[in-house]
Amino acid sequence: MSGDPGQVATRGGHGPPGAIAPGTVTGEAAYAVSFERCAEPRYIPVIFYLYLAILVPFVIWRITIANWHIWFGPLALAADLFAAMMFVFFLGFTRYLYVPAYRPASATARIVDGLIPTHTEAVSLIEPTVIAALRVRGIRNVLVLGNFERPDVREMAERLGVAYHARNSNEHGKAGNLNNGLLHTNADFLLTLDADHMALPEFLERTLGYFDDPAVAFVQTPQSFYNTASLLYRRAHGKDSEWSESNIFYRCVQPAKNGRNASFYVGTSAVLRRAALDDVGGFATGTVTEDIHTSLRIHARGWRSVFIPEPLAFGLEAQSLKEFYSQRRRWAVGSLTLLFRRADSPLRVRGLTRGQRLSYLESTLAHLGGVQRLIHFLLPAVVIFTMRSPVDVPIGLYGLAFVAYFIASFSMVAVYSRGSYHFLHSDAYSLANLVAQVSALSGLLRTERRFHSARKEVPHGERTLVKAILWLLGLTSVAGVADGAYRLATGNHSWLVIMAVAWCTVNSVWMWWILGYLEVYERRQAITGLDGIG
């Protein structure tokens, strides 16, 4: 893996146009952002190599024992190899976490405008975001952007004294909306906020200092949420502790990316340098995920990015399964389109360092994980129904090796996630996400450019095909357990049946963990009329 700790303060690539090279003196020594490695026990980066000592022999052995004589043998092998690759990516990247050394700043030292792109969101949702943006110390102007003219949004903007710019088109979705906003501001820096994200007054004071480094293109903060009673929040490790699906990304992945100058823009709660956007032609179009796409172009031009793990804006998380699916599918479609269908794919774009390229490959390839999870979910039931093994060795021997590998892998993830991984919640929600990721494979066949804004105010119990598919998968797993139990009860005590039943049971627990909670959540919201704000 690239990203040696001693290299994190140096700039990669050829450098942004007009940037001051490290060591150049202009009256006083030029400032360059420095990152501090988070203080952690010394064993954390070391055990990665111990894990590799287990993983590499297992993978080699797994390839040699694949059963090529049945249709699901190669599928099982492919799923195992993909999972092993993603484990290595995650663990290798998150061995070290980095945070930038704090750089104080005056909120009035630079010219900053706020951009709030809107689409079909209710005025009642947009207005608090605008009010909060106006209260950010140091903000000059706030621009509300629209794809189409909406009289109610214009009235709200005029009442609050902010500009409203509607472009009468939805071309290129959110990226097109933001690029239209660039035509109406000459600010050197831009604070971008989603229509439901309310910034804290100190936002600029906590972020602008890093732009004293002339190579910094953007400073990203966590995408945080205030509706902690929503579908994507669960209690964990005690009644006062909350688990969220996004925790692992903002607590581990983004800080790890700091060490490779690869932390990326997530579309909201960030400040961007206008010169960097102009250098790459504005916000990236051609995919429905303009955030990671724009980040890749910026990094490929040699600019730097900074992620600070300090929540400075709070918005609304998806409150229904339908919205969860829509949002995750959009992320997956955009990432896979970028990876396989764009000329500036991380597979071939020039200008990235090795660490940056691997980082973008990991982030985009992760959206193929739904296929891998689907195979692993259905495999034990298929084994029970067909009484055939996906490997060409005694299944008991393979079972012992697989269990050891499974325990080692998930133990490593638990350690490297720094408390943001939960054995039940994390894997249950990954199963809920697999429908979106499998559906997103259409992005490999055709480019999707339609953009739909997140619907934050939706009925919690909407009937969806997604829910029906999850129920079908859950019933399939239960059927596998029932069939296996019948075989055991009638005298078939083979290791093939025992292992398949055990794995089907684990899958069932994960699936019914999310389905059961979904039913409780929807009934509670229907009865109380709560909107998920907690």
Secondary structure, 3 states (H helix, E strand, C coil): CCCCHHHCCCCCCCCCCCCCCCCCECCCECCCCCEEECCCCCHHHHHHHHHHHHHHHHHHHHHHCECCCCCHHHHHHHHHHHHHHHHHHHHHHCCCCEEECCCCCCCCCCCEEEEEEECCCCHHHHHHHHHHHHCCCCEEEEEEEECCCCHHHHHHHHHHCCEEEECCCCCCHHHHHHHHHHCCCCCCEEEECCCCCEECCCHHHHHHHHHHCCCEEEEECCCEECCCCCCCEEECCCCCCEEECCHHHHHHHHHHHHCCCCCCCCCCCEEEEHHHHHHCCCCCCCCCCHHHHHHHHHHHCCCEEEECCCCCEEECCCCCHHHHHHHHHHHHHHHHHHHHHCCCCCCCCCCCCHHHHHHHHHHHHHHHHHHHHHHHHHHHHHHHHHCCCCECCCHHHHHHHHHHHHHHHHHHHHHHCCCCCCHHHHHHHHHHHHHHHHHHHHHHCCCCCCCCCCCCCCCCCCCCHHHHHHHHHHHHHHHHHHHHHHHHHCCCCCHHHHHHHHHHHHHHHHHHHHHHHHHHHHHHHHHHCCCCCC
